[in-house]
Amino acid sequence: MPRVQVETFVRGPVDAAYALVKDMESYPRFMKAVTGLRVLQREGDTCLTEWSALFQGKLLRWKERDVFDDARFSMAYRQTEGDLKKFEGEWCCVPQDGGTRITLTVDFDLGIPMLAGLLDPMAKLVVRRNCEAMLEAIRAQVESAGANRPASGGRPWS
């Protein structure tokens, strides 16, 4: 089963980066591949979300359960139904060198065992590029918010 892990460094505080990671409903506004996202249910530190996203020009749809760990600045997700056999992973935000290191991990299974040897490497490349684009979009949002922070120290992302 393919696994992709990408990371980026963000010049911004960990709480701002994590707040944006948690604000999944805003993703369609600044992430090209995410065409739709709706929160279906919230309960404590868990929510059920419905996604649609473009992967290599194809529209994929799925629902996932997202579990937030605010103490660790992380979010685990797992597909509950959708176009892939398996789609799960984690977002982690860690304070580092005056900024934040964000890591996004994705484990997936296309569900086509006979073609896995051929399709998995290509799918892994597409998922990696998509994850890199998502991290770049998060980085740009956090850093632009930090650049617009008032001198008083207020946080526009609160």
C-alpha positions in Angstrom: 0.0 0.0 0.0 1.5 3.4 -1.0 2.5 5.9 1.6 3.4 9.5 1.0 4.9 11.9 3.5 5.7 15.5 2.7 6.6 18.5 4.9 7.3 22.1 4.8 8.6 24.9 7.0 6.3 27.8 7.7 7.4 31.2 9.0 4.6 31.5 11.5 3.5 30.3 14.9 2.4 26.7 15.4 -1.0 27.8 16.7 -1.7 29.7 13.5 -0.6 26.9 11.3 -2.6 24.3 13.2 -5.7 26.6 13.2 -5.6 26.8 9.4 -5.1 23.0 9.1 -8.2 22.5 11.3 -10.2 25.0 9.2 -10.8 22.5 6.4 -13.9 24.4 5.3 -11.7 27.2 4.0 -9.6 24.8 1.8 -11.6 25.3 -1.4 -10.9 29.0 -1.2 -7.1 28.6 -1.5 -6.4 25.1 -2.6 -6.9 24.5 -6.3 -7.5 20.7 -6.1 -10.1 20.9 -3.4 -13.4 21.6 -5.2 -15.7 21.1 -2.3 -15.7 20.4 1.4 -18.5 20.2 3.8 -18.6 19.4 7.5 -21.4 16.9 8.1 -21.1 16.5 11.8 -19.0 17.8 14.7 -18.7 16.1 18.1 -16.0 17.0 20.6 -12.6 16.6 18.9 -14.0 14.7 15.9 -15.8 15.7 12.8 -17.1 14.0 9.7 -16.3 15.8 6.4 -17.4 15.3 2.8 -14.8 16.1 0.2 -14.5 16.4 -3.6 -11.1 17.0 -5.1 -9.3 16.8 -8.5 -6.5 14.3 -8.9 -4.9 14.2 -12.3 -8.0 15.8 -13.8 -10.4 13.2 -12.2 -12.9 14.1 -9.6 -12.7 12.0 -6.5 -15.3 12.1 -3.7 -15.1 10.7 -0.2 -16.2 11.1 3.4 -13.7 11.1 6.2 -13.6 11.1 10.0 -11.1 13.7 11.3 -9.8 13.5 14.9 -8.1 16.6 16.3 -5.4 16.4 19.0 -5.0 20.1 20.0 -2.3 19.3 22.6 -0.1 17.8 19.9 -1.2 20.2 17.1 -2.2 17.2 15.0 -5.2 15.8 13.1 -5.7 12.2 12.0 -8.1 11.4 9.2 -9.6 8.2 7.8 -11.9 7.7 4.8 -15.2 6.2 5.9 -16.6 5.9 2.3 -15.5 7.0 -1.1 -13.7 6.3 -4.4 -10.6 4.7 -2.9 -10.3 1.5 -1.1 -8.3 3.2 1.7 -7.4 6.8 2.3 -6.0 7.9 5.7 -3.2 9.8 7.3 -2.2 12.7 9.6 -1.4 16.4 9.7 1.2 17.3 12.3 2.4 20.8 13.2 5.6 21.1 15.3 7.2 24.3 16.5 10.7 24.6 15.0 13.3 27.4 14.7 10.9 30.2 15.3 8.3 28.8 12.9 6.4 25.6 12.3 7.3 22.3 10.6 4.1 20.9 9.0 4.0 17.2 8.0 1.3 15.6 5.9 1.1 11.8 5.7 -1.2 9.9 3.4 -1.7 6.1 3.2 -3.9 5.0 0.4 -5.0 2.0 -1.6 -6.6 2.3 -5.1 -8.3 -1.0 -4.6 -7.1 -2.6 -7.9 -4.7 -5.3 -6.8 -4.0 -6.7 -10.3 -2.8 -3.3 -11.5 -1.1 -2.1 -8.3 2.4 -2.6 -9.6 1.6 -0.4 -12.6 -0.8 2.2 -11.0 0.6 2.6 -7.5 3.8 4.4 -8.5 1.9 6.8 -10.7 -0.7 7.4 -8.0 2.0 7.9 -5.4 3.5 10.7 -7.6 0.1 12.4 -8.1 -0.7 12.2 -4.4 2.8 13.6 -3.5 2.3 16.5 -5.9 -1.2 17.2 -4.5 0.1 17.0 -0.9 2.9 19.4 -1.7 0.4 21.8 -3.3 -1.8 21.6 -0.1 1.2 22.3 2.1 2.3 25.2 -0.1 -1.2 26.7 0.1 -1.2 26.4 3.9 2.3 27.9 4.1 1.3 30.9 1.9 -1.8 31.6 3.9 0.0 31.5 7.3 2.9 33.6 6.1 0.7 36.2 4.5 -1.4 36.4 7.7 1.8 36.9 9.7 2.9 39.6 7.3 -0.4 41.4 7.9 -0.3 41.0 11.7 -0.9 44.3 13.5 2.1 45.8 15.3 0.2 45.3 18.6 0.7 41.6 18.3 -2.9 40.8 17.5 -3.5 37.8 15.3 -5.8 38.1 12.3 -6.1 34.3 12.1 -7.8 34.0 15.5 
